[in-house]
Amino acid sequence: MSEDSQLLIPPSFIALYVPPGRIKPTLARDEIAQRYELCEDMAQMLTETASTMLVTLGITEQDVLARCRLGLRAEPAVVSADEAGWVVSRLAELMNWPAPLR
């Protein structure tokens, strides 16, 4: 990805790659952008699944988010634990639900 890219990566996502006490991410911008696009796409795709789970299973929004997190971490995992947490937080935002409990 070129430096001229118009993709705006949220600071909350970039923070996943900045170790405590550091200011520079551990991955290059193009790698972070690729990871961000994957995670954003996953959050967007999970909205329909989350709505269906809420209605058909009769569980709470927090339970739906917890199950989505577990699904994202199932082997073979495509995202890291931190990325899974971000995807679930983004899913809650897209659904207008309270932030997931940690």
Summary of the structure (lengths in Angstrom):
residues: 102
radius of gyration: 14.6
end to end distance: 32.9
largest distance: 46.1
contacts: 251
relative contact order: 0.14
helix: 63%
strand: 0%
